[in-house]
């Protein structure tokens, strides 16, 4: 792992920032790594979206506060990239970073302004994940939301299955539109599933019921 030493350990969020900077070979902005935290009763779960790394998303474990939830999400992302981190060359000690040119500074400002007021982590996949947790009244286990992408004529098409949903919904699959990349294909499938699940009267009513009072699927 990056910057692991004896005694004091670097925060997972800091480690993730350092890893992304080394991958992108530039400083990361607040739009490159975005955290979205959901609250369930007195517990929190965060999702981190790495816009600088093809928009990959990682969900952390339930924690007692929002700060630890973000750290958990960052840790899950670091675990996913463990092989890449291990293969990275060690940084040369004492080597100073070259100062940014005026053009680089302006480009950085432009990136920050491009999505001003918009949270790029609020995607169909994160919305669908949050809705499923509200319906199931718990955080999702690994393998309960399954995306499968196939290369087809014109690009990629993805399907999504939501095993955490109750009854026959758990066995359904939603297919998205054909898109140019796997990531966009998965977002398309998530959007179609989200539209159908959120407009179903029974599931919508279940999602609105506080944890501990609905049917859900339980633990």
C-alpha positions as CSV (number, residue, x, y, z in Angstrom):
1,X,0.0,0.0,0.0
2,X,1.1,3.6,-0.4
3,X,2.8,5.3,2.5
4,X,2.3,2.4,4.9
5,X,4.7,2.7,7.7
6,X,5.1,1.5,11.3
7,X,3.3,3.6,13.9
8,X,1.4,6.3,12.0
9,X,-0.6,5.1,9.0
10,X,-1.7,7.4,6.2
11,X,-5.5,8.0,5.8
12,X,-7.1,5.8,3.1
13,X,-8.5,9.0,1.4
14,X,-5.0,10.4,1.3
15,X,-3.6,7.2,-0.1
16,X,-6.3,7.1,-2.8
17,X,-5.5,10.7,-3.7
18,X,-1.8,9.9,-4.1
19,X,-2.6,6.8,-6.2
20,X,-4.9,8.7,-8.5
21,X,-2.3,11.5,-8.9
22,X,0.4,9.0,-9.9
23,X,-2.0,7.3,-12.3
24,X,-3.1,10.5,-13.9
25,X,0.3,12.2,-13.7
26,X,-1.3,15.4,-12.5
27,X,-2.9,16.9,-9.4
28,X,-6.4,15.6,-8.8
29,X,-9.3,18.0,-8.3
30,X,-12.5,17.7,-6.1
31,X,-14.3,16.5,-9.2
32,X,-11.9,13.7,-9.9
33,X,-12.7,11.8,-6.6
34,X,-16.2,12.3,-5.4
35,X,-17.8,10.8,-2.3
36,X,-21.6,10.3,-1.7
37,X,-22.7,9.2,1.7
38,X,-26.1,7.7,2.6
39,X,-27.5,7.5,6.1
40,X,-29.4,4.5,7.4
41,X,-30.8,5.1,10.9
42,X,-27.6,5.9,12.9
43,X,-25.2,4.3,10.4
44,X,-23.5,5.6,7.3
45,X,-22.3,4.1,4.0
46,X,-20.3,6.0,1.4
47,X,-19.6,5.4,-2.3
48,X,-16.5,6.9,-3.9
49,X,-16.5,7.6,-7.7
50,X,-13.2,7.9,-9.4
51,X,-13.9,10.2,-12.4
52,X,-10.2,10.3,-13.2
53,X,-10.2,6.5,-13.6
54,X,-13.0,5.9,-16.0
55,X,-15.7,6.6,-13.4
56,X,-15.2,3.5,-11.4
57,X,-17.3,3.3,-8.1
58,X,-16.6,1.6,-4.8
59,X,-18.9,1.2,-1.8
60,X,-17.6,1.1,1.8
61,X,-18.9,-0.7,4.8
62,X,-21.4,0.6,7.3
63,X,-19.8,2.9,9.9
64,X,-21.0,5.0,12.8
65,X,-20.2,8.4,11.2
66,X,-19.8,9.9,7.7
67,X,-16.1,10.5,8.0
68,X,-15.3,6.9,8.6
69,X,-17.7,5.9,5.9
70,X,-15.7,7.8,3.3
71,X,-12.5,6.3,4.6
72,X,-14.0,2.8,4.2
73,X,-15.0,3.5,0.6
74,X,-11.5,4.8,-0.1
75,X,-10.1,1.6,1.4
76,X,-12.3,-0.5,-0.8
77,X,-11.0,1.4,-3.8
78,X,-7.4,0.9,-2.7
79,X,-8.0,-2.8,-2.3
80,X,-9.4,-3.0,-5.8
81,X,-6.2,-1.4,-7.2
82,X,-3.8,-3.4,-5.0
83,X,-2.0,-5.1,-7.9
84,X,-1.5,-1.8,-9.7
85,X,-0.2,-0.1,-6.5
86,X,2.2,-3.0,-5.9
87,X,3.6,-2.6,-9.4
88,X,4.2,1.1,-9.2
89,X,7.8,2.3,-8.9
90,X,8.8,3.9,-5.6
91,X,8.9,7.7,-5.7
92,X,12.4,9.2,-5.7
93,X,13.0,10.8,-2.3
94,X,13.6,14.6,-2.4
95,X,12.4,15.0,-5.9
96,X,10.4,18.2,-6.2
97,X,7.3,18.6,-8.3
98,X,7.7,20.9,-11.3
99,X,5.7,24.1,-11.0
100,X,2.5,24.3,-13.0
101,X,2.5,26.4,-16.1
102,X,-0.2,29.2,-16.6
103,X,-1.9,26.9,-19.1
104,X,-2.1,24.0,-16.7
105,X,-3.5,26.3,-14.0
106,X,-6.2,27.6,-16.3
107,X,-7.1,24.1,-17.5
108,X,-7.5,23.0,-13.8
109,X,-9.8,26.0,-13.2
110,X,-11.8,25.1,-16.3
111,X,-12.3,21.5,-15.1
112,X,-13.5,22.7,-11.7
113,X,-16.0,25.2,-13.3
114,X,-17.3,22.7,-15.9
115,X,-19.3,20.8,-13.3
116,X,-20.0,23.7,-11.0
117,X,-23.0,22.9,-8.8
118,X,-23.3,19.3,-10.2
119,X,-22.2,16.3,-8.2
120,X,-20.8,13.8,-10.9
121,X,-21.1,10.9,-8.4
122,X,-24.9,11.1,-8.5
123,X,-25.3,8.6,-11.3
124,X,-28.0,6.1,-12.1
125,X,-25.9,3.3,-10.6
126,X,-25.5,5.2,-7.2
127,X,-29.2,6.1,-7.2
128,X,-30.1,2.5,-7.9
129,X,-27.8,1.3,-5.2
130,X,-29.3,3.7,-2.7
131,X,-32.9,2.8,-3.6
132,X,-32.2,-0.9,-3.2
133,X,-30.7,-0.3,0.2
134,X,-33.9,1.6,1.2
135,X,-36.1,-1.2,0.0
136,X,-34.0,-4.0,1.6
137,X,-33.5,-2.0,4.8
138,X,-29.8,-2.8,4.9
139,X,-26.6,-2.2,3.0
140,X,-26.0,-4.4,0.0
141,X,-23.8,-7.5,0.0
142,X,-21.2,-8.3,-2.7
143,X,-22.8,-10.0,-5.6
144,X,-26.4,-8.7,-5.0
145,X,-26.1,-6.1,-7.8
146,X,-24.7,-7.8,-10.8
147,X,-23.7,-6.0,-14.1
148,X,-22.8,-8.0,-17.2
149,X,-21.6,-6.2,-20.3
150,X,-21.4,-7.7,-23.8
151,X,-19.7,-6.3,-26.9
152,X,-22.3,-6.0,-29.6
153,X,-22.6,-4.2,-32.9
154,X,-22.2,-0.5,-32.3
155,X,-20.5,-0.8,-28.8
156,X,-21.5,-2.5,-25.6
157,X,-24.8,-3.5,-24.0
158,X,-25.2,-4.3,-20.3
159,X,-27.8,-6.0,-18.0
160,X,-28.2,-5.6,-14.3
161,X,-29.8,-8.0,-11.8
162,X,-30.9,-6.8,-8.3
163,X,-30.9,-9.9,-6.0
164,X,-31.5,-7.7,-2.9
165,X,-35.1,-6.8,-4.1
166,X,-38.0,-8.8,-2.7
167,X,-40.0,-11.6,-4.4
168,X,-39.9,-12.0,-8.1
169,X,-38.0,-8.7,-8.5
170,X,-34.8,-10.5,-7.4
171,X,-34.8,-12.7,-10.5
172,X,-35.4,-10.0,-13.0
173,X,-32.8,-8.5,-15.3
174,X,-32.8,-5.1,-17.0
175,X,-31.0,-4.4,-20.3
176,X,-29.7,-1.0,-21.2
177,X,-29.1,0.8,-24.5
178,X,-26.1,0.1,-26.7
179,X,-23.3,2.5,-25.7
180,X,-19.8,3.3,-26.8
181,X,-18.2,2.1,-23.5
182,X,-18.9,-0.6,-20.8
183,X,-19.2,2.2,-18.1
184,X,-21.9,4.0,-20.1
185,X,-23.7,0.7,-20.9
186,X,-23.9,-0.1,-17.2
187,X,-25.2,3.3,-16.4
188,X,-27.9,2.8,-19.1
189,X,-29.0,-0.5,-17.6
190,X,-29.0,1.1,-14.1
191,X,-31.2,4.0,-15.4
192,X,-33.8,1.6,-16.9
193,X,-33.9,-0.5,-13.8
194,X,-34.1,2.6,-11.6
195,X,-37.0,4.0,-13.6
196,X,-39.0,0.8,-13.3
197,X,-38.3,0.0,-9.6
198,X,-38.8,3.6,-8.5
199,X,-42.2,3.9,-10.2
200,X,-43.6,0.6,-8.9
201,X,-46.1,1.6,-6.2
202,X,-45.3,-1.3,-3.8
203,X,-41.5,-0.9,-4.0
204,X,-41.8,2.8,-3.8
205,X,-43.9,2.5,-0.7
206,X,-41.5,0.0,0.8
207,X,-38.5,2.4,0.2
208,X,-40.3,5.2,2.0
209,X,-40.8,3.1,5.2
210,X,-38.0,3.6,7.8
211,X,-35.6,0.8,8.5
212,X,-37.0,-1.8,11.0
213,X,-40.7,-1.3,10.0
214,X,-40.8,-2.6,6.4
215,X,-40.7,-6.0,4.9
216,X,-37.4,-5.9,3.0
217,X,-35.3,-9.1,2.8
218,X,-33.5,-8.6,6.0
219,X,-30.0,-9.8,6.8
